[in-house]
Amino acid sequence: MVNRNKAKGTLWESSVRDYLNKVLGLVDETGAFRDPFSAHNVRRAAQEGAKDVGDIHCPPFILECKHVRNPAVPTWLRQAEVEAKHARFPYGVAVVKVPWANTASGRVHFTVRTWTRVRLALGHTTRDMRELYAFTPTIRGLRTDRWYLTCSLRDFAQVLTDMRTSRVEGGIDAVHGRALTLW
C-alpha cells in the first residue's frame, strides 16, 4: 500500500531538485546532468544510518522539503540546521510547497542566523539582501528563535547562483581569501 503523504513529499522533493538543476543550468534539455561529477549538482540525498542528512543537497545548502497542510516553520528550520551539520554543509533551510502553485513559487525559509551568515558571505547590507531577493521577515513574539526570513524558490535560485559565483574565483574563497576544497 502506498503512503499518499510520503508520495506527495517525494514528488515535491523531486520537483525542487529538478527545478533548481534546470534554472542553474546544470542539466541539458533532456534533464541529464551536463557534468555528472560536479559538486554543484542538486541531488536528493539517500538516507543512511541514524543521522538524517536532509532531503536535498544543494551545495552549500541542505534543503528540508515540506509538502504539508499545517506549517511548523521554526521546527523545520531547527531540523534543517541539524541535518546540515550531519551532512557537513554550512547552511540548512526549509522549502515549503505552496498549494496550487508552481514549483518556482515554493517558499524558502531561513533562520535569522542563517540569513545573516548568507548575507555576510555575499557582502550585502540588510536592505540590499531584502530587495535583491525579495525576502520577507516573519516575527513571532519576542523569541528570536521563532523569527525567520522567506523568499520564493525562484529567488533562492538567484541567492544560490550569487553564493556560488561570489565565493569561487579561481578556486579561492572570495570572502576569506583561502583555497577552497568544497563547501
C-alpha positions in Angstrom: 0.0 0.0 0.0 1.3 3.4 -1.0 1.5 6.2 1.7 0.0 9.2 -0.1 1.7 11.8 2.1 5.1 10.2 1.6 4.4 10.1 -2.2 3.5 13.8 -2.2 6.6 14.7 -0.2 8.8 12.7 -2.6 7.2 14.4 -5.6 7.8 17.8 -4.0 11.5 17.0 -3.3 12.0 15.8 -6.9 10.3 18.9 -8.3 12.5 21.2 -6.2 15.6 19.2 -7.3 14.6 19.3 -11.0 13.7 23.0 -10.9 17.0 24.1 -9.3 19.1 21.9 -11.7 17.3 23.4 -14.7 17.4 27.1 -13.7 21.1 26.7 -12.6 21.9 25.3 -16.0 23.2 22.0 -14.5 21.2 19.8 -16.8 20.6 19.7 -20.6 17.3 19.8 -22.3 16.6 16.1 -21.6 17.3 16.6 -17.9 20.7 14.8 -17.9 23.5 16.3 -15.8 25.9 18.3 -18.0 28.7 17.1 -15.7 27.5 14.2 -13.5 30.6 14.6 -11.2 30.1 18.3 -10.5 29.8 19.1 -6.8 27.3 21.8 -7.7 24.6 19.4 -8.9 21.5 19.4 -6.8 20.7 15.9 -5.6 18.1 14.1 -3.4 20.0 12.6 -0.5 20.0 8.9 0.2 19.1 8.4 3.9 21.7 6.2 5.6 22.2 5.5 9.3 20.7 7.2 12.3 21.6 10.8 11.4 19.3 12.4 8.8 21.3 14.5 6.3 18.4 16.5 4.8 16.2 15.9 1.7 18.2 17.7 -0.9 21.9 18.5 -1.1 22.3 21.8 -2.9 25.9 23.0 -2.0 26.3 24.9 0.2 22.7 24.3 1.4 20.8 21.4 2.8 17.1 21.7 1.8 14.5 20.2 4.1 11.4 20.0 1.8 7.9 20.0 3.2 4.5 19.4 1.5 2.1 19.7 4.3 -1.2 21.4 5.2 -0.2 22.8 8.6 3.0 24.8 8.7 5.6 24.5 11.5 8.4 26.6 10.1 10.5 27.1 13.2 10.5 23.4 13.9 11.5 22.6 10.3 14.3 25.2 10.4 15.8 23.6 13.5 15.6 20.3 11.7 17.3 21.7 8.6 20.1 23.1 10.6 20.7 19.8 12.5 20.7 18.0 9.2 23.1 20.5 7.6 25.6 19.7 10.5 25.1 16.0 10.0 25.9 16.4 6.2 28.7 18.9 7.0 27.1 21.7 5.0 27.2 25.3 6.3 23.5 26.2 5.8 20.2 24.5 6.3 16.8 25.9 5.0 13.2 24.7 4.7 11.5 24.6 1.4 7.7 24.5 1.6 5.2 23.8 -1.2 2.6 26.5 -1.8 -0.8 24.9 -2.5 -1.9 25.1 -6.1 1.2 27.0 -7.2 4.2 26.0 -9.4 7.5 24.9 -8.0 9.2 28.3 -8.5 6.6 29.7 -6.1 7.7 27.4 -3.2 8.7 29.3 -0.1 12.3 29.0 1.2 12.6 29.8 4.9 15.9 30.9 6.6 16.5 31.4 10.3 17.7 34.9 11.1 21.2 33.4 11.9 21.5 31.5 8.6 20.1 34.5 6.6 22.7 36.8 8.3 25.6 34.4 7.6 24.5 34.2 3.9 24.1 38.0 3.7 27.6 38.5 5.1 29.1 35.8 2.7 27.5 37.8 -0.2 28.7 41.1 1.2 25.2 42.6 1.2 23.6 45.1 3.5 20.3 44.0 5.1 18.4 46.3 2.8 20.2 45.0 -0.3 19.6 41.4 0.7 15.8 42.0 1.2 15.5 44.0 -2.1 17.7 41.8 -4.3 16.0 38.5 -3.3 12.5 39.7 -2.1 12.9 38.4 1.4 10.1 39.0 3.8 10.5 38.7 7.6 8.2 36.8 9.9 8.5 37.9 13.5 6.6 35.9 16.1 6.7 37.4 19.6 9.9 38.2 21.5 11.6 34.8 21.0 14.0 35.3 18.1 14.4 31.5 17.6 10.9 31.7 16.1 11.7 34.5 13.6 12.6 33.7 10.0 13.0 35.2 6.6 11.4 33.9 3.4 11.8 34.1 -0.3 10.5 32.2 -3.3 12.3 29.2 -4.7 12.9 31.3 -7.8 14.7 34.0 -5.7 16.5 31.3 -3.8 18.0 30.1 -7.1 19.5 33.6 -7.5 20.8 33.5 -4.0 22.4 30.2 -4.7 23.9 31.4 -8.0 25.3 34.5 -6.3 26.7 32.4 -3.5 28.5 30.1 -5.9 29.9 32.9 -8.1 30.9 35.3 -5.4 32.7 32.7 -3.3 34.6 31.0 -6.0 37.1 32.8 -8.3 39.9 30.6 -9.5 39.4 28.2 -6.6 39.9 31.0 -4.0 37.3 31.8 -1.4 36.5 35.5 -2.1 35.3 36.1 1.4 38.2 34.5 3.3 41.0 34.6 0.7 41.9 30.9 1.1 41.8 28.0 -1.2 38.5 26.1 -1.4 38.1 22.4 -1.1 34.3 22.1 -1.2 31.6 23.9 0.7 
